[in-house]
Amino acid sequence: MIEGIGPGDVLCALGDIVMPRKCIVCGRPLSLRERHLCIGCLADLPRTFFSGQRHNQMADRFNALIQRDLDEGLAEGLHSQGLASCRREEYAMAAALFYYRSSTGYRKITQRLKYHADLSAGRYFSRLLGKEMVEGGLFKDVDAVVPVPLHWTRRWSRGYNQAEVIAAVLAGILGAPLYRNMLSRRRRTRTQTRMSVERKSRNVEGAFKAHVPDRVFRHILLVDDVFTTGATLHECFKALRAVLPSEVRISVATLAAVGQ
């Protein structure tokens, strides 16, 4: 065996002969040691570096949604359950690996996971995100990782939940339990790709229900694939907050975030 080349590399090289691997972003054939992205596209990956920033644009946008409910009483039906009556909310941390821009090829990363069942790529980029989150130190006390659920009909037709793929990797890296069923989706919502901000919010309103086990939590991490308006994650937050005390921090993480 050539020094520095293991059995996995040999199998990868043989696989490239049959079906050459290509960079997700630019389509260039990958070399033996490249995984999913060529070295140039990996170097240019528009990373957010949110994992080490307590205040960042994703966190501020998500916390603004929470504060809107507290200040304006928009979640009137949750008064008796603790959300609107809570005068203090633990600041939600937020992390994303890279910026999602529809004008660049990097959008294909999440699309490959969500629509083309490229679970290997999903896990690879989730590991990059998890490494950043550990190094940033803001998520060291996470004691529950919860994926945004799919409706059972969509899960059945797709065969997997892309948010759960990401969440499973993050849970392993953060050393926190994965709770696949802490949230369920009450109804099947329409795809939100082409919806306005207001329509997205209405589309997922009241769509989730929490099933929290009888134990004490300190910091729950909600996980999805892309953060756009934050509407879906906000509805998941409300479902959890309805049954959890305000001292339990609920933060969010996604592979990508729409932004600069």
Phi, psi and omega in degrees: 000130178297136182301133178088353179245118183261178179303324179297323179293322179296314179298321179297318180296318178296320178297325180293333178292317181284312182220092184303133176281145180232153177298130181302323188275307187255346178084003179288142177302139182272146175281176186303318185268355179276141181234113172071322175235144173289165185297328179290315180290326177294320180295328182266005179307122185286074183294146179271328186060027179293333188301335180255009183243113179300318176249118175217172187295327178290314179297317181295322179293319181291317179293332177295324177295319179294315182294327178300317179295318182293318185282319188259354179066033182290338178262059186303323182292348182259007180306312184287349183255001169111345185286300186290337181273350181286127182265351179220128181237131176299132182298128181278124173283158180213137180222144173213145182288313185215164177280134177268120177229124184294343183273356182241163181290347181293342176298337183292341182298306180287330178293324178296322179288312188286319188251344185238012175055034177276076184291329179298314178295319179302316180291324179298310181288332175294323177294323176298317178296314181300320178299316178296321182293323176293315181293328181289332175081355183280345186244018184292339181261010178298127180237014174198130177245124188234115177283147171294125186279154169266155170295147187301330180289322179287321177298318181295316183288325182276327179093353181195166176246116184299326178294325179290326176301313180293314183299321181298319179293315181297320179300317179296318182288321181279349181070035182240149179295146174264125179248092184292331188247017179292333176238144172229156180260118185292327183215158179278120180265160179284152176298141190255009188305317185251016182274153173287168180302315182294318180292325177298317180297315180293325184297323185255002182300126178068018186277349187239152177227139181263143176230081188271127179293161183279080177205166183267129177247153175250318188210112180258136179250116174273136185232134174219179182275316183225138173259113178253275176268343183087003185299314182294313180296326179294319178293324175295319177302314182296322179295319178289318183294334179296337182238002180239144178291158186293341180284350175278114179286136177238111183248175185225151175214141178218160175293319184227156177222133176291128181175200184285000000 
